[in-house]
Amino acid sequence: MISGRTLTVRLAVMALATAVPAFAAGPAFHYTLDSSSSVKAKVSFLGVSSKTAGFPKLTGKVVLDPARPQSVGLDVLIDARAITAGDGVTLARLKGPSFFDVEKHPTIHYRGTAMTMTGPNTADVAGELTVRGVTRPSVLKVNFAMPPAKITGREPVNISGAMMIDRRQFGMTAWQMMVGTKVTITLKARMTPG
């Protein structure tokens, strides 16, 4: 039979045991993407060269917990209408219905929901990419300028990232004899606290 004093001690120990993990997890830090952040997309052209498009206008929020990096929250919205290209013909095609169809789909959305550290400064962020209204699972490979474990939430954080997609999965099937189907997307981002 358990005495009242023993029961009280056991309950106190259980309360401490459940409180410690919550304390160890620490606070989650909130960041906003700086206006200097940008995205580029590169695809092969005629099998001997490549074409690159730029997306200079994006906004987003990032939530990081250094103690629990797997619980990342990444939400990026890209203005597809602000796309840039090396020449006017390419730009018109990219904005048109065969590719990004910016009149009907003015934004591109990436939402990251889980992060797996692959090194002190590198990670894979699993999430979903939405282009032309089509959403597909996508993995963004991220490189932090400083180890996430050392982030304090008070300093800006610089990251670079890359992912590869098949444009056909997003309804962009035109010009396959000239333009490659595999697209490399790269991200350069500066995240500021707040």
Secondary structure, DSSP 8 states (H G I E B T S, - for coil): ---HHHHHHHHHHHHHHHHHHHHHH---EEEEE-TT-EEEEEEEETTTEEEEEEE--EEEEEEE-TT-GGG-EEEEEEEGGG-B-SSHHHHHHHHSTTTT-TTT--EEEEEEEEEEESSSSEEEEEEEEEETTEEEEEEEEEEESS-GGG--SSS-EEEEEEEEEEGGGGT--TTTTTEEEEEEEEEEEEEEE-
